[in-house]
């Protein structure tokens, strides 16, 4: 695949454990997220995301990994449990203004964490989820799900998001954009992210780009990734 110089820089950054900034699209969330390959995440990454980003620190998994681990969409868990707790039915996320479906699955902590919320704890949870994705490649679904339970507990302090089955052909949220970027970079398709916030609003695209320039980070538009993915997957 022939990539633009900026896209190549982004792929190299992910392989090296550096951040890439991704702005989804005008008319969608209109947010820029820090993203980084989960396998490289340290407490310093988590500190920077919460300090300079300020949004939710979360994990993004490839659809196939989530399915093998049996990780459901959280909205489906609520719908299933509504028979016992009817109030859950009224919480259905059917009016998201920028999307048709929430990508959120379960929030987790690794079992070796304490509270789960510290930078060290969250880094461990994130990094170990990437390791789990590698470890389950050659095992059965039953073994993968047993290992998930052995290593993680829920609820926890790191939200997990599931990429759509059709990836960018189905949805173009930060989850799908980040996982597609990971695949093209040939790193484990488990990514960590955090939205960049400002006082009361999402950080503007202009200010996010300025931050990237100031700190030597690659800034990508969602459309940059979509176009590169079409070439790579075509």
N, C-alpha and C positions, 0 to 999 in steps of 0.2 A: 504493500500500500504506500502510495506517495502522499505524505502528509505535509501540511504547511509547517513552516519553521516553528511557529508558536505551538502547534499541536505536538510536534516532536519534543519541544521543551517541556510541555506538560507531562508527556509520557515518561520522559527521563526523570522529572521531578518525583513522580509517583514511585518509580523504581528505587529512587534514592531516599525515600521517606520524607520528602518535602511536601508542603502544602501546594494545592492549586486552588484558585478561586473560580467558582462557576456561578454565573448569572443565568437564571433559567430563561426568561423571555418576557418581553413587554406584553401585558395583558394576562400573564399568569400570576405567579406569586410576586414577581418583580423583586426577587431577593438574590443576594449573593451569598453563597455558602463557602466556608472553608471545607475542603475535602482532602483526605490523606488516606493512603493505603493502611488498613487496620493492622496489618502484620508489622508495621514499623512504629506504631504509636507508643509513645512514652508519656510520662507525667508532664513533660515540657510541652508536648503537643496539646494535651488536655488543658493545661494552664493557659496556653495562648488562645485556644478556642474560646474558653469561657471569659478570658480577660479582654481580648481584642474582638471576639465575635459577639458573645453575650447571649446568643440564642440557646437552643437545646443541643446538647452534645448527644449524637445518636449514631447508630450503626445502620449500614445499608447492605443487604444480602442479595445475591443472585437468586432468582426464583427457584432454580433447581436445588440449591442448598437449603432454602427454607422448606421446600417440600420434603426433602429427604429427612430433615430434622423434625418434621411435623409441626413447624411453627405456623400457627393460623394468623389470619388477619384479625386484629382485635375487634373490629366491628362484627365479624362473624361469631366471635366468642360471645359478645353481648347479645346478639340476635338469638343464639342458641340458648343462652341462660335466661332470656326474657320470660320464659314460661314460669320460672321460679321467682324471678325478681322483675316484675312487670315494668318498673321504672326504667329499666334498661332499653325497652322498646322505644321509649320516647327520646332516647339519646342518639338515635340512628344518625350517622353523618351523611344525610341525604341532601344537604343544602350547602355543600362546600362551594363557595363562589368562584373558585379557580380550577376546580377539578370535579371528576365524577365519582372518585373513590379514594378513601384514605389508604395509604400504604403501611400504616402502623401495625406491627405485630406486638409481641410481648416485651415489656421492659425487664431486663435481666441484670443480675450480678453474678460474677464468678464466685464459686464457693470458697475461695481462699481470700476473699475480701472481708473487711470488717463491716463498716457501715455501707460501703459501696459508693459513696459520694465523693470521696477525696480524689485528688488528681491521680494518686498512685492506684487507688482502687479502680477507678474508671479506666485508666490505661490498661490495667491487667485484664479487665473484662473485655475490652475492645480487642486487645492483642490475642487473647485466648480464643475469642470467637473466630478470628482468622485462622488460628491453628486448628481449631476443631473442623473447619471447612476442609482443610488439607487431610486431616486424620480420617475423615469419614468417606473419602473418595472411593475406597475399595471395599467398603463394608456394606452390610445389608441395612435397610431402613430401620429394622428393629434394633440393630446394634448402634446405629447412629443416634437414635432417639434415647436409647439407654445411656449412651455416653453424654449426650446433652444434659440429662438429668444428673449424672454423676458430677459434672463439672460446673453446672450453673443452677441458680435458683431464681424464682420469680414470685412476686414482683421484685424489681430491682431498680437501679438508677440509670441504666443505659437503655434507652428506647431502641428497639429493633424495627427497621422498615424493610418490607419485602418488595423487591423489584417486580414489575409486571411480567407475566409470562412472555409476552411478545416484546419485551424491553422497549426500545424507542419506537418500534412500530405500533405500540399500544398506548404508551404513556411517556411524557417527556418531563417528568419531575426530576428533582435533584437526585433521587434514588436511582432512576434509570440512567440518567446522564453520567453519574459517578461510576456505576457498575460497568457501563459500556466503556468508559475511559479505562477502568481497571483491566478489562478484558484485552483492550488494544495494547495496554502497557505490559501485558503478560504477568500481572501480579494476581494474587488471590482476589476473586471478585467479592471481597468483603471490604467495605470502605467505612471510614468514620467521617462525620461532618458536623457542622455547626453554622447556623445562620448568623450573618453579620447584622447587628442591630445598631440603631442610633437612638437618640432621645425620643421615645414614643413611637418610632417607626422603624421600618427596615432601612439599613444604610443604603443610600442612593447608589445607583450604578456608577455614577461619576466619582463619588467618594470611595467606593470599593476599588475602582480601577486605580485611583490615586494611591490608595493604600498598597495595592499590588506593586505599583511602580516604585514607591518609597522603600518597600521591603524586598524588592527583587523577586517577586512571585509572579507566576503566570496567571493571567486573567483570561478566562474563556467565556464566550457567549454560548448558551445552549445550542444555538444553531451551528456553531463551529463543530461541536461534538456530533450533532446529527449528521452533518455533511461528511465528516470523517468516517462515521460509522457506516454510512451508505457505501462508501468506497471499500472499507475494510470487509464488510459482510457481503458485498455484492460479488 
